[in-house]
């Protein structure tokens, strides 16, 4: 049977060869004896193969083997024919005939070979793609110069040799009898082909290309020379695109470019983009511009082909630089002419800027200009530039006030809307020009034009102020939300019976591994239902192991196994994330073996994820289960034929109304006057819980007397398929402007991705979304923004922090889908899922933000070429990608404010290109060991994060010059930053530093000098330096932190033998590996504001902890992990406010203090890996709490032993 399949594949490849042969063979060649002989054999073989195939299709099972043998014989005959007659004959044809052939025949041959080689890509990969791109560049060059009237015999001769080798490759790749040998042979021959035959950096090849392009420039002005296409074929466009591909390849092969050369190549690339823009406006161009355009294309080609390896590495010669300068002048002239004659369609009128929270953007820009003036006042060389900037600033301040006055009326008045759009366009252009000037580009003359535009707009603004435009009242009035409820759990209304049904199917029935599925349309609450089942106490006690995995549309084998293991053993998540794929597979199997397990696969789109997991799941015939949620009704049948999925129904109107009331009024109940309209709104939600929740979020922000009007607008949404999206659009439109960019920013993260809240807030701050409010820090203001989105049910909290705030969050998949579309629509964010198809020349010009999700095929150097004016670049790949040395070492876009290279392991050295990004405010790098002294060139940097460092990260003394730095941290639990030794007194303080991961010599003198330099620090993690001497326990070794008046959170690790003096305002304390005796804990117990205490492995040693009366008066969260404690004695006074107790892997502990049963505030107790006696004491505490009427206490017990 496998032979038959092979025969079918051979037929497909053979038909591909026949189609290519028809194109290749011209009439003149057909008359040759060679071609007649080939054609005769081909006709006979096709007839035999068709007969064999027909017999096979109509054969029965009994005689199918006989028929398959006929197909196999035909296949073997074809292979022999190709490897003898065709191979030899084609060589004769190519070498004897193509050197004298018509250029059009050569171009047809290239197209045929390109299509065929494309089919070989899966075998050989990128080298085959390189061959195709270079072949197409030569072909498009021939077409371009031929259209302009140039004979190109030299190129035809060159390509004849290339074609022969390429045709040989074609014959090799069609049949795979010895697959591995064939692939190796193809890769070897392709490498030789690229190196020797079509190496466009070879002097002879470059000289030939330059020759024909120079000849085409000398053609007299004629209709041929003025044409941009021929017979409907966009010849010039295709040639320019080929030049673009070739130019893009240059940085990949030559990472050692010097900075000036990189700038020149960037300008050349910009010129190519100009050419592409102009060509698309062909019908608008007069003959003079067309003539110039044709010459400019020739010049661009000559420039590109003139670049030699030595020139690229050492610097461009003056002649090449002058050509580039001339080309730019010509292109700018043509662009200006186009803008002047056709302003509506000119490239400048379509200037891309973000339409989200435009006033917020304007405020951030104006603050930026003020900050710029403060930084550069002392620099006399910038006096002229600063004067221009101040003029722009004053003008924009006036226009900003006008925009504030018309921000509502503009939607009902076209003239106001046009004025608004033009002001914003001028502001964005001003920002681009000023920032470009600051990084060395020559843009000062353009600022004069911007100033003139601003003055004209001020005149128009005066007319508006004088009342010449009509004012229109608002339709809706936004009022502050009266719902200030904190983070909420998702609610299920009327589905208790459904929960019990699913639990029954999971815990009863077959002993064999079985699959249970929940299916339904988006927004019905499938994930919520699955989570309620997953966390139900009866499920927790029934299954020994439970794991959860979010699958979604994009997934990998690594992510599936890592998610499951991390959810099963959350305390070991870091360990699993560092394992490779094969180890994860084996580990999951070991964890599940001989246990009764429940695995949840959430948001499954196809059976592929299940196929990746199935073979690793043991079936011990003990009642293990797989639960999955999906939109697809048929998916469960692919898992298990005959299975019956649970179809989640839509809510009834009454259930929708009950959920709406619960979201809006909780236990207070709906006011009678709103009952009628409220029920009407719930009914319009059509039974979709997500829609009910979103609508509740809107209703919470509008006046109650506007509910009737809102109901009318909601009822106008009638299209069922688009209903949720339209509801989301309505919810988005009701957001305050300052929250819109914050929501859209979440589109950068992948679907179902859990997002670190603190990191998200830092990103918002760095982007300028957060406005400073008196009495609040920027981070506090940003957190309030997040709560605004949470309270409107647009963002879901996935994990609470120890201080009860949101620690991680995510979007519902429908909200995420909406945000992605809206972000693209408003030019807010562009997402690249695959680098194989980047923007190129046809995409949206100059986006402000780009997020790359697949870093595995990343080309770092392309970012500056495709997005020269980029402000934000985020690499959020699932898998860390370590580029080859030649992939790094090219300039990044100069105007970047936010750069997150977290998905890119760049090695141990800091990428020096980064220090040229003077506008940078947020930087994330991975794996580096030190920061260079030039870091202080980033004078506006606020956030510096190093992920997964190989060791402690050394900081230079120049770090003290960075006045704006606020967040300096590592993501590794055992590594931090080391400040260089020196006389700290001579350096300025880091006045604004809020968060720091610090490695330090703990000698009291060194520590005090360091801490005095950090007057504003609020979060501090400290590790003892490996070079410092470990102390022996005595009263003199006290580390004093009470000078930090703003410190709220402190973590201390590896300070063995030291005592501590803490600031009284401390709220959170984490200790690890300090080996203190339990008698020292009284110092901590006296802290009056301490709310969270985490005592991790070996933080305290000894078997008995006796808590004294009055200690820990405000403690809300207590976590004990990996301690050797046996006896824990306390009184009820120690836990007067305790809400959460977590005890992990304290195997020697005998029991939890029984006085916890009297604690009136206790909400959760979680015990893992402790003794059975601890389990019993915790159960007794729960019973006492129930007797007291505390029905909200959550109890988790896992892995306890006798």
C-alpha positions, 0 to 999 in steps of 0.5 A: 500500500505504501508503494501505491501512495508513493506512486500517487506522489510520483504522478503529482510531481510528474505532472508538475514536470510536464507543465514546466516542460511545456513552458521551457520548450520553445517552438524552435527547440521543439523542432530539434531531434532531442526534444522530439525524442523526449516528447515521444518518451514522455507521451508513452510514459504518461499513457502507461502511468494513466492506465496504471492509475486508472486500474488502481482506482477501480481495483478491488482489495484482492487484486490491488497489490498487482495493480500497485506493482504496475504503478511502481514499475511506471515510477521506476521507468520515470526515474530512470528516464529522468536520470539518463535521457532527460538529464543529459538532454537538458544539459545539451539544450541549456548550454547549446541553445539558451545562450542564444535565446530570446530574453523572454524565453530565459524569463519564462524559464526562471518563472518555471524553475522558481515555481518548481523550486518552491515545491522543494522548500520542505526538503531543503528549506531556506537555501532553496528560498535564497536561490528563488529570490536571487533567480527572481531578481535576475529575471526582474532585472532582465524584464526591467531593462528589456522594457526600457529597450536594452539588449542584455546578452551578458545577463542571458549568458550568465543565467544560462549557466544558472538555469542548467544547475537549477534544472539539475536540482529540479530533477533531483528533488522530484523523486526521493528514492534515497531521501536523506542522500538526496537532501544532502546532495541538494543542499550541497549543490544549492550552496555551490550554486549560491556561492559560484553562480548567483553570488550577487556580491561577486565582482563579475556578476555585479559588473554585469548588472551595473552595465545593463542598468547604466545602459538603460539610463542612456535610452532616449525618452520614449514611451518605453522608457516612461512605462512602469508596466508592460502588457498589464504586468507591473514590471517596475514594481516587481523589480523594486521589490526584488531589490528590496529583498536583496537589500534585506539580505545584506545585514543578515550576511554582514553583521560587522557593518560599521555604524555609518554604513548601517545608516547609509543602508537604512537611507537606501532602504528608505529610498526603496520605500519611497520608490514603491510609494511613488510607483503605486501612484503611477496614474497621478504622475506626469511624464517628467516625474515618470522619467525621473522615476525610471532613472531613480529605479536605475540609480537605486539598482546601480547603488545596490549592485555596487556595494562590495563586501569590503565597502560594506564592512569598512565604509562606503566610498565617497562616490557611492555616498554621493550617489545615495545623497543624489538619489534621496534628493530626487526622491524627496523632490518627487514626493513633494511634487506628488504631495503638492499636486495630489494632497488627498492621495499623497503619502504625507496625507496618509501619515499613520498615527494612532487614533486611540486616546489622542489627547493623552498622546498630546499631553505626553508629547508636551511633557516630553518637550518640557523635559527635553528643554530641561535636559538640554538648557546647558548645551549651547550647541542646541540653542537654535534647535531648542528655540524651534522646539519651544515654538512648536511646544507653545503652538501645540499647547494652544491647539491642545486647549482647542481640542479639549473644547471640541472633543465631543462636538467633532463627531457631529461636525465634519469641519471640526473632525477635519481640524482635529485630524490635521492637528493630530497629524501635525503633532505626530509629525512634529514628534517624529521630526524632533526625535529624529533630529535628536538622534542625528538625522538632519530634520531641522529645516522641516521643523520650520514647515511644522511651525508654519502649519501650527500657525495656520491651524491657530488661525483656524482655531480662532475661527472655531473659538469665535463660534463659527461651528455648531456645538452638539450635546453628548449622547451619553454622560460618563460618570465615575463608577459607583461599583468599587468592588475589588477583584471578583470571581466569575459567577455562574447563575442557574448552572449548579445542576450543570456543574453536578452533571459534569462532576458526575461524569468525571467521577463515575463510570468507566475505569478506563481513561475517558474524555468529557467535553464541554462545547458551545458558542463563544461567550457562554462560559465554558471556561468558567464552568470547567474551572468551577468543576476543576476546583470543586472539593469533590473533584479535588478529593477524588483525583490524586493529580489535577492539571490545567492547560490553555490550548487556544489556536496557537500552541506547541508541544513544549507549551502544552506539557510545561503548562500541565506540569506547572499547574500540577506542581506550581511551586516547581514551575521555574524548574519545568520552564528550564527543561527541554521538550523531551524531558517535559514529556517524560516528566509528565508521564512519571507524574501521572503514572499509577495516579488517578488524574484529571487534565483540563484542555481549555479552548481546544480548536482541533485534535492536534493538541490531543495528538501531541499529548495522547501517547504520554498519558498512562491508562492505569484503568483507575478512572482518570479523565480528560476534560476539554472545552471547545467551540467545535461540536464535532471535536469530541468525536475525533477524541472518542467515536460515539462520545456525547459532549455536554452542550452548554446552553444559553441563559434564559432571560431570567438567568441573564437578569439574575447575573446582571443584578448580581454584577451590578448590585450584588446582595443589595438588590435592584431598585424598583424603578430600574427593574423594567429597563434592567430586565429588558437589557438582560433580555437583549443580551440573548443568553450570552453570559459574557455579553451580560458581564460586559453590559454590566460593566457599561451600566456601572459607568453611566447614570441610571437615568440613561439606562433607557437610552442605552437599551435602545442603542443595545437593541440595534445590534441584531447580527447574531454572528457579530453580536459579541463583537458589537457589544464589545465595540459598545463597551469600548466606546464607553471607556474613558479615553485614557483607558482605551490604549491601556486595553488595546495594549493587551492585544500584544500578549498572546491569546490566553496568556497570563500577564504579569500585572506589575510588568504591564503597569511599567509598560503603560507608564513607559508608553506615556499612557498614565497621567501623574495625579497629585498624591499618587505615584505613577504605579498607583495611578496605573493600577487604578487604570487596570482596576477600571478595566477589571471593574468593567469586566474587560480584564480578568484577574487570574491570580491575586497577590499576597496584598490582595491586589491583582498579581496576574491577569488575562483577557477573555479570548473574545475580548482579545480578538476584539483588541487585536482587530481594534489595535490594527484598525486604529494603527495602534499595534501591529502583530507579527505572527510569522517573520516569513511574511513581514510588512515588506513594501506593501504593508502599513507604513511606519507603525508605532508598535510592533509585537513579534510572537514567533521569535523562532524565525526572527530576523532582528536586523529587519526591524530597522529596515521595515519599521525605521520609525518604530517606537515600541518593539516587543518580542513575546515568543513562547520559546526563547530564541538564540540567534547566530552571531551574524544575526545580531549586530545591526542597528535597532530603530533609533526612535524606540521608547520601549524595547522588550527582547525577553524572547531573544537570548542575545548571549552574555554580552550587552548589545552595544547598539542599544545604548544609541537609543536615546529615547528608550524608557523601557528595556528588557534583555535576557542572559547578559552578565554586565551593563556597559558604562555607556548605559547613561546615554539612555538618559530617559530610561525608567525600567531595566529588566534582565531576564534569566541572567547567567550570573549576577549582573554588574552595573557600572558607576555611570548608573548613578547618573541615570536620574529617571531610573525607577525599576531595576530588577532581575526575574531570577530568584537567586541573581541580582545587580552588583554595583561596582566598588567605589567611593559612593559619596561622590555619586548622586543619589538615585532619587526616583528608584522604586524597585531594585534587585540588589547583590551586596556585601553585607558589612554594615558600613557598605550596606549603609552607604548603599541604602542612603543612595536609595531614598525612594526605594519601595521594593527591595530584594537583597542577596549576599554577595558571594565574595563577602565573608559569612558572619558568625552569629553575634550581636554586632552583625546587624543589618539596618534597613530602617533608614528606608522610610518608603520601603514597603516590600523586602526580600533577604536571601543568604544572610546567614549569621546576621540580624536585621533591623527593619523599617516600621512601615514595612508591609511585606517581608520574605526571608530565605536561607538566612538560618536564623534561630526562632528567637529572632522572629520577635523582631519581625512580630513587632512590626506594626504594619506588616501584612505579609510574611513569607518564611522560605527554606532555611530562613529560620532553623530549629524545631519550635516556634513560640509566638508571643502575645501581641505579635503580628497585629496586622498580619493577613498572609503567612506562608511557611515553606521547607522549614524543619519546624516541629512544634508551632505554638500560638494564641488567638491574639497572634491571628486577629486579622489573618486571612490566608495561611499556606504551609508547603513541605514542612514534613516535620510539623505536627499540627497547625495551632488550633487557635486558628479556629477562632480567627474571625477573618480566615478565608483560606488554608492551603497545605501541601506535603505535610503530615497527616496530623497537620491535615487533621488539625486543619480539618478541625480548624475548618469545622470550628470555622463552620460552627462559627458561621464562616462558610467562605473558608477555602481549604486545600490539602494535597500530598499529605502523608502518614 
